[in-house]
Amino acid sequence: MLKVVAPMAGITDADFLNKVIPYGFNVATLGGYSLDTPTIEASKRIIERGRKEFVFPLDVIFSHIESEVASIKKVHNNVKVSANVRATTPQPIIEVGKIKDLDIVEINCHCRQEEILSVGCGQEMLKRDDLREFISQIVDNVDCEVSVKIRANVDGVDTLSIAKAIEDSGADYLHVDAMKKGIFEADWDLLNRICENTGIKVIGNNSVNSIENVKKMIDTGVYGFSIARSVISGNLDFNITNF
Ligand SMILES: Cc1cc2nc3c(=O)[nH]c(=O)nc-3n(C[C@H](O)[C@H](O)[C@H](O)COP(=O)(O)O)c2cc1C
């Protein structure tokens, strides 16, 4: 079972991940990182209004990710390292997908920060007619596995159709934040429907904050699960080592 530290922009760097991996994770996600001028400028505007982000100039970002991957592998060489990234075109994502020792490049179709949406990235990607081709170009040109992180239940988007399109694109993993407006747990039923109706490896995310919810998540049929907010303090106060 994949047990993934989910990305948290401005928080999940190598130092943070090295601290939380020993709680039982076998995949650690760096980022999210913005990789081109429109997304970097959007990240700067997010910081201006007081939210944390990782922002690196274009001439530094790729070598920075490479050194972060090396910092994790030096301490935890059995853990897969993933990098969650945003860009307006496939090319910079392909470049990340060639970074030495990076195991997974994760395309961010999830963020809902207005600044990121305004450049067509984050969950706005789910509305692209060419989403499948966008992802396929990356799948066909990288040396590592490809994950696509989506937000479920976005207005105007049929999550199950998107899941099928992502499976058709050849991506290895579908990482689903199964958030549903108005409920305080993941949309377990939707996750179950995605698992039943696709063959892609699904990483379930949202509200895994107790052993009870780990079990509910596993019961949906997911290949793995991920945790973000429950590790924000740098530790995890429930035991996932036995799953
Ligand atoms: C502070 C913070 C920053 C986040 N940044 C990102 C990000 O950069 N990319 C991404 O795909 N998800 C990001 N997320 C979403 C989480 O990865 C996760 O999908 C969400 O918090 C739900 O999972 P949880 O209930 O385990 O926290 C962020 C979440 C938080 C709390």
The ligand as an SDF file (V2000), in Angstrom:
LIG
                    3D

 31 33  0  0  0  0  0  0  0  0999 V2000
   -1.0330   24.5780    3.5610 C   0  0  0  0  0  0  0  0  0  0  0  0
   -1.4280   23.6370    2.4560 C   0  0  0  0  0  0  0  0  0  0  0  0
   -0.7800   23.7370    1.2280 C   0  0  0  0  0  0  0  0  0  0  0  0
   -1.1270   22.8710    0.1830 C   0  0  0  0  0  0  0  0  0  0  0  0
   -0.4530   22.9480   -0.9900 N   0  0  0  0  0  0  0  0  0  0  0  0
   -0.7320   22.0470   -1.9920 C   0  0  0  0  0  0  0  0  0  0  0  0
    0.0170   22.0440   -3.1930 C   0  0  0  0  0  0  0  0  0  0  0  0
    0.9470   22.8220   -3.3880 O   0  0  0  0  0  0  0  0  0  0  0  0
   -0.3100   21.1390   -4.1590 N   0  0  0  0  0  0  0  0  0  0  0  0
   -1.3410   20.2360   -3.9910 C   0  0  0  0  0  0  0  0  0  0  0  0
   -1.6070   19.4310   -4.8870 O   0  0  0  0  0  0  0  0  0  0  0  0
   -2.0710   20.2260   -2.8490 N   0  0  0  0  0  0  0  0  0  0  0  0
   -1.7780   21.0910   -1.8600 C   0  0  0  0  0  0  0  0  0  0  0  0
   -2.4910   21.0580   -0.6780 N   0  0  0  0  0  0  0  0  0  0  0  0
   -3.6020   20.0810   -0.5230 C   0  0  0  0  0  0  0  0  0  0  0  0
   -3.1730   18.8210    0.2260 C   0  0  0  0  0  0  0  0  0  0  0  0
   -2.1610   18.1050   -0.4710 O   0  0  0  0  0  0  0  0  0  0  0  0
   -4.3890   17.9000    0.4360 C   0  0  0  0  0  0  0  0  0  0  0  0
   -4.9240   17.5740   -0.8160 O   0  0  0  0  0  0  0  0  0  0  0  0
   -5.5180   18.5370    1.2900 C   0  0  0  0  0  0  0  0  0  0  0  0
   -4.9930   19.2420    2.3950 O   0  0  0  0  0  0  0  0  0  0  0  0
   -6.5060   17.4650    1.7920 C   0  0  0  0  0  0  0  0  0  0  0  0
   -5.8060   16.4200    2.4580 O   0  0  0  0  0  0  0  0  0  0  0  0
   -5.7560   16.3490    4.0910 P   0  0  0  0  0  0  0  0  0  0  0  0
   -7.1800   16.2310    4.5610 O   0  0  0  0  0  0  0  0  0  0  0  0
   -4.9070   15.1570    4.4030 O   0  0  0  0  0  0  0  0  0  0  0  0
   -5.1400   17.6380    4.5670 O   0  0  0  0  0  0  0  0  0  0  0  0
   -2.1730   21.9170    0.3750 C   0  0  0  0  0  0  0  0  0  0  0  0
   -2.8080   21.8380    1.6130 C   0  0  0  0  0  0  0  0  0  0  0  0
   -2.4500   22.6760    2.6490 C   0  0  0  0  0  0  0  0  0  0  0  0
   -3.1430   22.5520    3.9800 C   0  0  0  0  0  0  0  0  0  0  0  0
  1  2  1  0
  2  3  1  0
  2 30  2  0
  3  4  2  0
  4  5  1  0
  4 28  1  0
  5  6  2  0
  6  7  1  0
  6 13  1  0
  7  8  2  0
  7  9  1  0
  9 10  1  0
 10 11  2  0
 10 12  1  0
 12 13  2  0
 13 14  1  0
 14 15  1  0
 14 28  1  0
 15 16  1  0
 16 17  1  0
 16 18  1  0
 18 19  1  0
 18 20  1  0
 20 21  1  0
 20 22  1  0
 22 23  1  0
 23 24  1  0
 24 25  2  0
 24 26  1  0
 24 27  1  0
 28 29  2  0
 29 30  1  0
 30 31  1  0
M  END
$$$$
